[in-house]
């Protein structure tokens, strides 16, 4: 098998690859490729991280920040309480797939070591004896009024509950991912065997929203990691003779989700409410130009601040400063004196743009993603107070 290693955000890289594999990479929006000679391509603008297998070629895409930091950002976005209350430790900085798999296996083992969680599930079935309550409509429609078998609705005390189903589905999804280590495959199969009476969620099924209490709190970390696996990384496509199987994450989404979660927490602690990906607002009276800012901070007086997370500065020479124009439109619509753009450090340096002809300031902030989790969260907290101070001029 041909193996290729790429790095997200790196300068262009030259690689020998079949045309059909390069076409699939571009179609899946993993990277941009231009021909550089017979069978040779220049790969650039790598936008995802993880591992992907295309036919007999396996490509690993490493993040430019430490894997442990990336893993923290993803997990924190899924459930901040897990990092505040649980003990999730990463012993080594290996590839992203094995890091997530190892953490999921450990937390699932911890969650189920005292036995599988059980609960009541409402079921509907045909029974030779009557139990529960009769489904009258089904009995008449399906059985033409015959007394047996009875179409009944009943509560069953079972292990086939959403918490266990989510763990099973995440484990099965990981087992289909290429390049997973043999040890992790063995441990995942043990977990699947432990969940043998549990049913898997069908592909495309919306994941349940699980409320945690003292009864299921031991599952919280495992559920957070299982959700991370199922929501962000699954891909299996066949096109012609090429089968693509992958475990891929969009770096811009990881950054945006983390910043929205962490910054939103700190802004709420200062006061007011936070709305992510706020829809229903337009720039024009006809409602043709929609606005969807990443984060709106509001209080009883209205919108106090608008924040947009930008992992990378767009390299568009025909339309430079697009982020600034977008933020200026937000500030104009909401009559705000300041707007905030937040980048990953290295993409943009902190600066302030004072707009001529308007009492508007656009702040560009930079977040250092190489910092340890605690220091990174403190950096976000300080940023929240900078945003708060910028609102003092808001009437």
C-alpha positions as CSV (number, residue, x, y, z in Angstrom):
1,X,0.0,0.0,0.0
2,X,1.3,3.5,-0.9
3,X,1.5,5.8,2.1
4,X,1.7,9.6,2.0
5,X,2.1,12.0,4.9
6,X,0.9,15.6,4.7
7,X,0.7,18.4,7.1
8,X,-2.3,20.7,7.4
9,X,-1.5,24.3,6.7
10,X,1.9,23.6,5.3
11,X,3.4,25.0,2.1
12,X,2.6,23.1,-1.0
13,X,4.0,19.6,-1.2
14,X,4.9,17.6,-4.3
15,X,3.6,14.0,-4.5
16,X,3.4,11.1,-7.0
17,X,-0.3,10.1,-7.0
18,X,-2.7,8.5,-9.5
19,X,-5.1,10.9,-11.1
20,X,-8.3,9.3,-9.7
21,X,-7.0,9.6,-6.2
22,X,-6.1,13.3,-6.6
23,X,-9.6,13.9,-8.1
24,X,-11.2,12.2,-5.1
25,X,-9.1,14.4,-2.7
26,X,-10.3,17.5,-4.4
27,X,-13.9,16.4,-4.6
28,X,-13.9,15.7,-0.9
29,X,-12.5,19.2,-0.3
30,X,-9.4,17.8,1.5
31,X,-6.9,19.8,-0.5
32,X,-6.1,21.6,-3.8
33,X,-4.0,19.8,-6.4
34,X,-2.4,21.0,-9.7
35,X,-0.4,18.9,-12.1
36,X,3.4,19.2,-12.0
37,X,4.4,16.5,-14.5
38,X,3.4,12.9,-15.5
39,X,1.8,11.4,-12.4
40,X,3.1,14.2,-10.2
41,X,1.0,16.8,-8.4
42,X,1.5,19.8,-6.2
43,X,-0.8,19.5,-3.1
44,X,-1.7,22.7,-1.3
45,X,-4.4,24.3,0.8
46,X,-4.8,21.3,3.0
47,X,-7.9,21.9,5.0
48,X,-8.5,18.7,7.0
49,X,-6.7,16.5,9.4
50,X,-6.9,12.8,10.0
51,X,-6.5,9.8,7.9
52,X,-8.0,8.8,4.6
53,X,-7.7,5.6,2.5
54,X,-8.4,6.0,-1.3
55,X,-8.1,2.6,-3.0
56,X,-4.6,1.2,-2.2
57,X,-3.3,4.6,-1.1
58,X,-3.4,5.8,2.6
59,X,-2.9,9.5,3.4
60,X,-2.3,10.8,6.9
61,X,-2.8,14.5,7.4
62,X,-1.2,15.8,10.6
63,X,-2.2,19.1,12.3
64,X,0.3,21.9,12.6
65,X,-0.5,22.2,16.3
66,X,0.1,19.3,18.8
67,X,-2.4,16.5,18.5
68,X,-3.1,16.7,22.3
69,X,-4.1,20.4,21.9
70,X,-6.3,19.6,19.0
71,X,-7.9,16.8,20.9
72,X,-8.6,19.1,23.8
73,X,-10.2,21.7,21.6
74,X,-12.5,19.1,20.0
75,X,-13.5,17.5,23.3
76,X,-14.1,20.8,25.0
77,X,-16.4,21.9,22.3
78,X,-18.4,18.7,22.6
79,X,-18.9,18.9,26.4
80,X,-16.9,21.4,28.5
81,X,-18.0,19.7,31.7
82,X,-16.0,16.6,30.8
83,X,-12.8,18.6,31.0
84,X,-13.8,20.3,34.2
85,X,-15.1,17.2,36.1
86,X,-13.5,14.2,34.5
87,X,-9.9,12.9,34.2
88,X,-9.1,12.6,30.5
89,X,-5.3,12.3,30.1
90,X,-3.3,12.0,26.9
91,X,-0.1,10.1,27.7
92,X,1.6,10.7,24.4
93,X,1.3,12.9,21.3
94,X,0.7,10.3,18.6
95,X,-1.6,10.5,15.5
96,X,-5.1,11.9,15.9
97,X,-6.9,8.7,15.2
98,X,-5.1,6.7,17.8
99,X,-5.3,9.5,20.4
100,X,-9.1,9.7,20.0
101,X,-9.5,5.9,19.9
102,X,-7.4,5.4,23.0
103,X,-9.3,8.0,25.0
104,X,-12.7,6.6,23.9
105,X,-11.6,3.0,24.8
106,X,-10.4,4.1,28.3
107,X,-13.5,6.1,29.1
108,X,-15.9,3.5,27.8
109,X,-14.1,0.8,29.9
110,X,-14.4,3.1,32.9
111,X,-18.1,3.8,32.2
112,X,-19.0,0.1,31.9
113,X,-16.7,-1.5,34.4
114,X,-19.6,-1.8,37.0
115,X,-21.9,-3.2,34.3
116,X,-23.9,-1.7,31.6
117,X,-26.3,1.1,32.3
118,X,-30.0,0.0,32.1
119,X,-33.2,2.0,31.7
120,X,-36.8,1.8,30.6
121,X,-37.5,2.1,26.9
122,X,-41.0,2.3,25.4
123,X,-41.5,-0.4,22.8
124,X,-44.2,-1.4,20.4
125,X,-44.6,-5.0,19.3
126,X,-46.9,-7.9,18.4
127,X,-47.3,-10.2,21.4
128,X,-49.1,-13.6,21.8
129,X,-50.1,-12.4,25.3
130,X,-51.3,-9.0,26.4
131,X,-48.9,-6.8,28.2
132,X,-48.6,-3.1,28.7
133,X,-51.4,-1.2,26.9
134,X,-53.2,-2.0,23.7
135,X,-52.4,0.1,20.6
136,X,-56.0,0.3,19.4
137,X,-55.3,1.9,16.0
138,X,-52.6,-0.7,15.1
139,X,-54.8,-3.6,16.3
140,X,-57.7,-2.6,14.1
141,X,-55.5,-1.6,11.1
142,X,-53.1,-4.5,11.1
143,X,-55.1,-7.3,12.8
144,X,-58.6,-6.4,11.6
145,X,-59.9,-6.5,15.1
146,X,-58.6,-10.0,16.0
147,X,-57.7,-10.3,19.7
148,X,-54.3,-12.0,19.1
149,X,-51.6,-11.4,18.5
150,X,-51.9,-8.1,20.3
151,X,-50.4,-4.9,19.1
152,X,-49.1,-3.5,22.4
153,X,-47.0,-0.7,23.8
154,X,-45.0,-1.5,26.9
155,X,-42.0,-0.3,28.9
156,X,-38.9,-2.7,28.9
157,X,-36.1,-2.5,31.4
158,X,-33.1,-3.0,29.1
159,X,-29.5,-2.2,28.3
160,X,-30.6,-1.2,24.7
161,X,-30.8,2.5,25.7
162,X,-29.4,5.6,23.9
163,X,-26.2,5.8,26.1
164,X,-25.1,2.2,25.2
165,X,-26.3,2.5,21.6
166,X,-24.1,5.6,21.1
167,X,-21.0,3.8,22.5
168,X,-21.6,0.8,20.3
169,X,-22.2,2.9,17.2
170,X,-19.0,4.9,17.9
171,X,-17.0,1.7,18.4
172,X,-18.3,0.2,15.2
173,X,-17.5,3.4,13.3
174,X,-13.9,3.4,14.6
175,X,-13.4,-0.3,13.6
176,X,-14.2,0.7,10.0
177,X,-11.5,3.4,9.9
178,X,-8.2,2.6,8.2
179,X,-4.8,2.4,10.0
180,X,-6.3,1.9,13.4
181,X,-3.7,0.1,15.6
182,X,-4.1,-3.7,16.2
183,X,-4.3,-3.1,20.0
184,X,-7.1,-0.5,19.6
185,X,-9.0,-2.8,17.3
186,X,-8.8,-5.6,19.8
187,X,-10.0,-3.4,22.7
188,X,-12.8,-2.0,20.5
189,X,-14.0,-5.5,19.7
190,X,-14.1,-6.3,23.4
191,X,-16.3,-3.3,23.9
192,X,-18.6,-4.4,21.1
193,X,-18.8,-7.8,22.6
194,X,-19.7,-6.2,26.0
195,X,-22.5,-4.4,24.2
196,X,-23.8,-7.5,22.4
197,X,-27.4,-7.0,23.5
198,X,-27.4,-3.4,22.3
199,X,-28.5,-2.2,18.8
200,X,-26.5,0.2,16.7
201,X,-27.9,3.5,15.4
202,X,-28.6,3.3,11.7
203,X,-26.4,5.6,9.4
204,X,-28.0,9.0,9.1
205,X,-29.9,8.7,12.4
206,X,-29.9,11.9,14.4
207,X,-27.9,11.4,17.6
208,X,-30.0,11.6,20.9
209,X,-29.5,14.5,23.3
210,X,-28.6,12.8,26.5
211,X,-29.4,14.5,29.8
212,X,-27.0,13.5,32.6
213,X,-28.0,12.8,36.2
214,X,-26.3,11.0,39.0
215,X,-27.5,7.7,37.5
216,X,-25.7,8.0,34.2
217,X,-22.9,10.5,35.1
218,X,-20.3,7.8,34.8
219,X,-21.0,7.6,31.1
220,X,-20.5,11.4,30.5
221,X,-16.9,11.4,29.3
222,X,-17.4,8.3,27.1
223,X,-20.6,9.8,25.6
224,X,-18.7,13.1,24.8
225,X,-16.0,11.2,23.0
226,X,-18.4,8.9,21.2
227,X,-20.4,12.0,20.0
228,X,-17.2,13.6,18.8
229,X,-16.4,10.5,16.7
230,X,-19.9,10.2,15.2
231,X,-20.6,13.9,14.6
232,X,-17.3,15.0,13.1
233,X,-15.6,12.1,11.5
234,X,-17.2,9.6,9.2
235,X,-16.9,9.1,5.5
236,X,-17.3,6.1,3.3
237,X,-17.9,6.7,-0.4
238,X,-17.6,4.6,-3.5
239,X,-17.1,6.4,-6.8
240,X,-16.2,4.2,-9.8
241,X,-13.4,1.9,-8.8
242,X,-12.2,4.1,-5.9
243,X,-13.5,3.4,-2.3
244,X,-12.8,6.3,0.1
245,X,-12.8,5.5,3.8
246,X,-11.7,8.3,6.2
247,X,-11.5,9.8,9.6
248,X,-11.3,13.5,8.8
249,X,-11.9,16.8,10.7
250,X,-12.2,20.3,9.3
251,X,-9.7,22.5,11.1
252,X,-11.8,25.7,10.6
253,X,-14.8,23.9,12.3
254,X,-12.7,22.7,15.3
255,X,-11.4,26.2,15.8
256,X,-14.8,27.8,15.4
257,X,-16.6,25.3,17.7
258,X,-14.0,25.6,20.4
259,X,-13.9,29.4,20.4
260,X,-17.7,29.6,20.3
261,X,-18.0,27.3,23.3
262,X,-15.2,28.7,25.4
263,X,-15.7,32.4,24.6
264,X,-19.5,32.0,25.0
265,X,-19.0,30.6,28.5
266,X,-16.9,33.6,29.6
267,X,-19.2,36.1,28.0
268,X,-22.3,34.6,29.8
269,X,-20.4,34.8,33.1
270,X,-19.9,38.5,32.5
271,X,-23.7,38.9,31.9
272,X,-26.3,38.5,29.1
273,X,-26.8,35.7,26.6
274,X,-24.8,34.3,23.7
275,X,-26.3,33.0,20.5
276,X,-24.1,30.9,18.1
277,X,-24.7,31.0,14.3
278,X,-27.5,33.4,14.7
279,X,-29.9,33.3,11.7
280,X,-32.9,35.4,10.7
281,X,-31.1,38.7,10.3
282,X,-30.4,40.4,7.0
283,X,-28.4,43.5,5.9
284,X,-31.1,44.8,3.5
285,X,-34.8,45.7,4.0
286,X,-35.8,43.1,1.4
287,X,-34.1,40.3,3.4
288,X,-32.0,39.2,0.4
289,X,-28.6,39.6,2.1
290,X,-28.5,37.3,5.1
291,X,-26.1,37.6,8.0
292,X,-25.0,34.7,10.1
293,X,-22.3,35.8,12.6
294,X,-20.5,33.1,14.6
295,X,-21.4,34.6,17.9
296,X,-23.8,37.3,19.1
297,X,-23.5,38.6,22.7
298,X,-26.8,40.2,23.9
299,X,-28.4,41.6,27.0
300,X,-31.6,43.4,27.8
301,X,-30.5,46.4,25.7
302,X,-29.9,44.3,22.6
303,X,-26.8,43.1,20.8
304,X,-23.6,44.2,22.6
305,X,-20.9,42.5,20.5
306,X,-20.4,40.4,17.4
307,X,-17.6,37.9,17.1
308,X,-16.4,35.9,14.1
309,X,-13.9,33.1,14.3
310,X,-11.5,32.8,11.4
311,X,-9.0,30.0,11.5
312,X,-7.2,31.3,8.4
313,X,-6.9,34.6,6.6
314,X,-8.5,34.1,3.1
315,X,-5.8,34.3,0.4
316,X,-8.0,36.0,-2.3
317,X,-6.0,38.6,-4.2
318,X,-9.1,39.6,-6.2
319,X,-11.1,40.3,-3.0
320,X,-8.6,41.2,-0.2
321,X,-9.8,42.0,3.3
322,X,-13.0,40.1,2.9
323,X,-13.2,39.4,6.7
324,X,-13.0,43.1,7.4
325,X,-15.8,43.9,5.0
326,X,-18.0,41.2,6.4
327,X,-17.5,42.4,10.0
328,X,-18.2,46.0,8.9
329,X,-21.5,44.8,7.5
330,X,-22.3,43.2,10.8
331,X,-21.4,46.4,12.8
332,X,-23.5,48.5,10.3
333,X,-26.5,46.3,10.7
334,X,-26.5,46.2,14.5
335,X,-25.2,49.8,14.9
336,X,-22.2,48.7,16.9
337,X,-19.0,50.7,17.4
338,X,-16.8,47.6,17.4
339,X,-16.6,44.2,15.9
340,X,-14.2,41.3,16.7
341,X,-12.4,38.9,14.4
342,X,-10.5,36.1,16.0
343,X,-7.8,34.2,14.2
344,X,-5.4,31.4,15.0
345,X,-2.0,32.9,15.9
346,X,0.3,32.9,12.9
347,X,-2.5,33.7,10.4
348,X,-3.0,37.2,11.6
349,X,-1.4,39.5,14.1
350,X,-3.5,41.5,16.6
351,X,-4.4,44.9,15.2
352,X,-7.1,47.5,15.2
353,X,-8.8,49.0,12.1
354,X,-10.4,52.4,12.5
355,X,-13.0,52.8,9.7
356,X,-12.9,56.2,8.0
357,X,-16.3,57.9,7.9
358,X,-17.8,55.7,10.6
359,X,-17.4,55.5,14.3
360,X,-16.5,51.9,13.9
361,X,-13.5,49.9,15.1
362,X,-12.7,46.4,14.0
363,X,-10.4,44.4,16.2
364,X,-8.3,41.5,15.0
365,X,-7.3,39.1,17.8
366,X,-4.9,36.1,17.6
367,X,-5.3,33.0,19.7
368,X,-2.2,30.9,20.4
369,X,-3.3,27.3,20.0
370,X,0.0,25.8,21.1
371,X,-0.7,26.8,24.7
372,X,-1.6,24.2,27.3
373,X,-5.3,23.8,27.9
374,X,-5.5,25.8,31.1
375,X,-3.4,28.6,29.7
376,X,-5.4,28.6,26.4
377,X,-8.7,28.9,28.3
378,X,-7.2,31.8,30.4
379,X,-6.3,33.5,27.1
380,X,-9.9,33.1,25.9
381,X,-11.1,34.5,29.3
382,X,-8.9,37.6,28.9
383,X,-10.2,38.0,25.3
384,X,-13.8,38.0,26.7
385,X,-13.0,40.9,28.9
386,X,-11.4,42.8,26.0
387,X,-14.6,42.4,24.1
388,X,-16.6,43.5,27.2
389,X,-14.5,46.7,27.5
390,X,-15.0,47.5,23.8
391,X,-18.8,47.6,24.4
392,X,-18.5,50.5,27.0
393,X,-19.2,53.0,24.2
394,X,-22.4,51.2,23.2
395,X,-25.4,53.3,24.3
